[in-house]
Amino acid sequence: MFDWFNDFLSAKILLLNTFHWSLFSPFTVDGLF
């Protein structure tokens, strides 16, 4: 019933982690994009 909510939280956490690492490792961002 709340699977969509869990997916939303997982996607949000993933984006936050990506942004968090981009602050410390710009080379990683260049590799991803």
Backbone as JSON Lines, residues from 0, in Angstrom:
{"i":0,"aa":"M","n":[0.83,-1.2,0.0],"ca":[0.0,0.0,0.0],"c":[0.87,1.26,0.0]}
{"i":1,"aa":"F","n":[2.01,1.17,0.69],"ca":[2.89,2.33,0.77],"c":[4.17,2.11,-0.05]}
{"i":2,"aa":"D","n":[4.1,1.2,-1.02],"ca":[5.27,0.93,-1.84],"c":[5.71,2.18,-2.59]}
{"i":3,"aa":"W","n":[4.74,2.96,-3.07],"ca":[5.08,4.17,-3.81],"c":[5.81,5.16,-2.91]}
{"i":4,"aa":"F","n":[5.45,5.19,-1.63],"ca":[6.09,6.1,-0.67],"c":[7.52,5.65,-0.4]}
{"i":5,"aa":"N","n":[7.73,4.34,-0.28],"ca":[9.08,3.81,-0.07],"c":[9.96,4.11,-1.28]}
{"i":6,"aa":"D","n":[9.39,3.97,-2.48],"ca":[10.14,4.26,-3.7],"c":[10.51,5.74,-3.74]}
{"i":7,"aa":"F","n":[9.6,6.59,-3.3],"ca":[9.86,8.04,-3.28],"c":[10.99,8.36,-2.32]}
{"i":8,"aa":"L","n":[10.95,7.75,-1.13],"ca":[12.01,7.99,-0.15],"c":[13.34,7.47,-0.66]}
{"i":9,"aa":"S","n":[13.34,6.31,-1.3],"ca":[14.58,5.73,-1.82],"c":[15.18,6.64,-2.89]}
{"i":10,"aa":"A","n":[14.33,7.14,-3.78],"ca":[14.81,8.03,-4.84],"c":[15.34,9.33,-4.23]}
{"i":11,"aa":"K","n":[14.65,9.87,-3.22],"ca":[15.07,11.11,-2.58],"c":[16.41,10.93,-1.88]}
{"i":12,"aa":"I","n":[16.56,9.8,-1.17],"ca":[17.82,9.52,-0.48],"c":[18.94,9.36,-1.5]}
{"i":13,"aa":"L","n":[18.66,8.71,-2.62],"ca":[19.67,8.51,-3.65],"c":[20.13,9.86,-4.2]}
{"i":14,"aa":"L","n":[19.19,10.76,-4.46],"ca":[19.54,12.08,-4.96],"c":[20.34,12.86,-3.93]}
{"i":15,"aa":"L","n":[19.94,12.75,-2.66],"ca":[20.66,13.46,-1.6],"c":[22.08,12.93,-1.47]}
{"i":16,"aa":"N","n":[22.25,11.61,-1.57],"ca":[23.58,11.02,-1.48],"c":[24.45,11.47,-2.65]}
{"i":17,"aa":"T","n":[23.86,11.54,-3.84],"ca":[24.6,11.98,-5.02],"c":[25.04,13.42,-4.85]}
{"i":18,"aa":"F","n":[24.14,14.27,-4.35],"ca":[24.48,15.68,-4.13],"c":[25.53,15.81,-3.03]}
{"i":19,"aa":"H","n":[25.4,15.01,-1.99],"ca":[26.34,15.04,-0.87],"c":[27.75,14.72,-1.35]}
{"i":20,"aa":"W","n":[27.88,13.65,-2.15],"ca":[29.2,13.26,-2.64],"c":[29.73,14.26,-3.65]}
{"i":21,"aa":"S","n":[28.84,14.92,-4.39],"ca":[29.29,15.89,-5.4],"c":[30.0,17.07,-4.73]}
{"i":22,"aa":"L","n":[29.63,17.35,-3.47],"ca":[30.28,18.45,-2.76],"c":[31.73,18.13,-2.44]}
{"i":23,"aa":"F","n":[32.02,16.84,-2.26],"ca":[33.37,16.44,-1.86],"c":[34.18,15.85,-3.01]}
{"i":24,"aa":"S","n":[33.49,15.36,-4.04],"ca":[34.2,14.71,-5.14],"c":[33.63,15.11,-6.5]}
{"i":25,"aa":"P","n":[34.02,16.27,-7.02],"ca":[33.52,16.72,-8.32],"c":[33.9,15.77,-9.45]}
{"i":26,"aa":"F","n":[35.0,15.0,-9.25],"ca":[35.41,14.05,-10.28],"c":[34.35,12.96,-10.44]}
{"i":27,"aa":"T","n":[33.69,12.61,-9.34],"ca":[32.64,11.59,-9.39],"c":[31.47,12.1,-10.22]}
{"i":28,"aa":"V","n":[31.13,13.37,-10.04],"ca":[30.03,13.97,-10.81],"c":[30.38,13.97,-12.29]}
{"i":29,"aa":"D","n":[31.62,14.31,-12.62],"ca":[32.04,14.3,-14.02],"c":[31.9,12.89,-14.59]}
{"i":30,"aa":"G","n":[32.19,11.88,-13.76],"ca":[32.07,10.5,-14.22],"c":[30.62,10.09,-14.44]}
{"i":31,"aa":"L","n":[29.72,10.59,-13.57],"ca":[28.31,10.22,-13.68],"c":[27.64,10.93,-14.84]}
{"i":32,"aa":"F","n":[27.99,12.2,-15.03],"ca":[27.34,12.98,-16.08],"c":[28.26,13.15,-17.27]}
